[in-house]
Amino acid sequence: MAAIAQKGTTLKVGFTGSTVTSLIMEDVTKESGGEQAVVKDEDNATGTILISDLGSKCSFTAIVIGAYAGDLPPALGSIFTVGTTKYRVETASYKQARGQSILSVAGIREASMEATYDA
């Protein structure tokens, strides 16, 4: 099947840079992560915001094909790669049905731990 053709305003389509080997991606969500603490002044107005533990999160749902060699589901704390970025598994589930089997994974990549992910 050919790639989607576009007419008019160009849109971002597909999973460029957001795929996992031996899975057919259904959806991928990426978001920024971290913690924020609000420090208020005497009038209860925001005076300072403390931002820490920056990172990113990624979750996906995918159809598992026969060539997939990973654990189903992957273990909590294990590392998975989406595109070229590695994340630590926070949650994972594997659903088997009459039709296709579905893998759902959510992970995190803390900026302070990047050397660990890339080791």
C-alpha positions in Angstrom: 0.0 0.0 0.0 1.3 3.5 -0.8 1.8 6.2 1.8 -0.9 8.7 2.4 -1.0 11.4 -0.2 -1.8 15.0 0.9 -3.6 17.8 -0.9 -3.8 21.3 0.7 -2.1 22.0 4.0 0.6 19.5 4.9 -0.1 17.6 8.0 2.1 15.3 10.1 0.8 11.8 9.5 2.1 8.3 10.4 4.7 7.2 12.9 7.9 8.7 11.6 10.5 8.2 14.3 7.9 6.5 16.6 8.0 2.8 15.8 9.0 -0.3 17.6 10.6 -3.3 15.6 8.1 -6.1 15.0 5.1 -4.2 16.1 2.4 -2.5 14.0 1.8 0.8 15.8 -1.8 1.7 16.5 -1.1 5.0 18.4 1.8 6.7 20.2 1.6 9.5 22.7 4.6 11.5 23.8 4.6 14.1 26.6 7.0 16.1 28.7 7.5 15.0 32.3 8.8 16.4 35.5 7.6 17.9 38.8 6.5 21.4 39.6 6.1 22.9 43.0 4.4 26.3 43.5 5.7 28.6 46.2 3.1 31.2 47.2 3.8 34.6 48.9 2.0 36.2 51.8 -0.9 37.2 49.6 -1.2 33.6 48.2 0.0 34.7 44.8 2.5 32.5 42.9 6.0 33.8 43.7 8.2 31.0 42.6 7.9 27.7 40.6 10.4 25.0 41.4 10.8 22.7 38.4 12.7 19.4 38.8 13.1 15.8 37.6 12.6 16.8 33.9 12.2 14.0 31.3 9.7 12.7 28.8 7.0 10.0 28.7 5.9 7.8 25.9 3.0 5.4 25.6 1.8 3.3 22.7 -0.6 0.6 21.7 0.5 -1.8 19.0 -0.4 -5.1 17.2 2.1 -7.8 17.8 3.5 -9.7 14.8 5.0 -13.1 14.8 8.6 -11.8 14.6 8.3 -9.9 17.9 11.0 -11.3 20.3 10.4 -9.2 23.4 8.6 -10.2 26.6 4.8 -10.0 26.5 4.2 -7.8 28.4 7.7 -6.3 29.1 8.7 -6.3 32.8 8.3 -3.1 34.8 11.6 -1.3 34.9 12.9 -2.8 31.7 14.0 -0.6 28.8 12.1 -0.3 25.5 13.0 1.7 22.4 10.6 3.8 20.4 12.3 5.1 17.3 15.8 5.7 18.7 14.8 6.9 22.2 14.9 4.5 25.2 12.3 4.6 28.0 11.8 2.7 31.2 8.6 0.7 31.4 6.1 2.1 34.0 3.1 0.0 32.9 2.5 -2.7 30.4 -0.3 -5.0 29.3 -0.8 -7.7 26.7 -4.3 -8.5 25.4 -4.9 -11.7 23.3 -8.0 -12.0 21.3 -9.5 -14.1 18.4 -8.0 -11.5 16.0 -4.7 -9.7 16.7 -2.9 -9.5 20.0 -2.4 -6.0 21.4 0.5 -4.7 23.5 0.1 -1.5 25.5 3.2 0.1 27.1 3.8 3.3 29.0 7.3 4.5 29.9 9.4 7.4 31.2 12.8 8.8 30.5 14.2 11.0 33.2 16.8 13.5 32.0 18.9 12.7 35.1 19.1 9.0 34.2 19.9 9.3 30.5 23.4 7.7 30.9 21.6 4.7 32.4 19.2 4.4 29.5 21.9 4.7 26.9 24.4 2.3 28.5 
